[in-house]
């Protein structure tokens, strides 16, 4: 399996699959090849914490699978997975250097274009049409809208918010569509994205610290883990701490900080229990928390002064 995995990655990276999976395996085996590569891409993305490049490799395979799939629902699923992998990988690149910012911008542009394509496939072209009745279909559509909005948001951060404000109304429509189809998708991700966006937006464009805190409080409390007494989503906790410090809400900030900081001593097994599907994001979130990277406020200094 490992040998074929390496072969798959090498072929994808070298562009040798450009002729299609059926061209590589033969027409009669295209479906089998698709299932094989789908499993390989899934495994790569699952191992993104071991090597962040695995997420990028998974995105490349999902992109090819999306091109090869014949059924529109399956094609949409692959485009969503591609957008998800790009969302994760793009976030990891540094924003300190111009070349990295440009790369982040390009990755997230690819991400929201892939997610947009999935939305069109699932809605027959009308991106903001009524919700489908089938629960599985509704969830996939919610994910497609979520990764559209998420990648637009991170594209805007890489490009610069003032230069990207024209995309804000579209981002809002995608988030509203998520709520309409499955409000709990991605750990109440709509509230997390809305909360961060309202904190980052200029006041003249609708920015509001009050709205930011309201959305992030909802995302945090909706994903609170009973045992660890913190959100199961590390990004939600980080954003919530940032807005609480910004608004000088020490009463709420201090217990959230203490619960999150307690995870620094937790084993990998315990962190996996917190959120099995997002262990890499949890570990990355704790690294950023410890170093203070990605926060607008000095959260450690605020804790020392107010808690």
Secondary structure as UniProt FT lines:
FT   HELIX           2..14
FT   TURN            15..19
FT   HELIX           21..25
FT   HELIX           27..29
FT   HELIX           30..46
FT   TURN            47..50
FT   HELIX           53..68
FT   HELIX           72..92
FT   HELIX           98..123
FT   TURN            124..125
FT   TURN            127..128
FT   HELIX           135..159
FT   HELIX           161..164
FT   HELIX           165..167
FT   HELIX           168..182
FT   TURN            183..184
FT   HELIX           185..200
FT   HELIX           203..205
FT   HELIX           209..222
FT   TURN            226..228
FT   HELIX           234..246
FT   TURN            247..248
FT   HELIX           250..261
FT   HELIX           262..265
FT   HELIX           268..274
FT   HELIX           276..278
FT   HELIX           279..291
FT   TURN            292..294
FT   HELIX           299..306
//
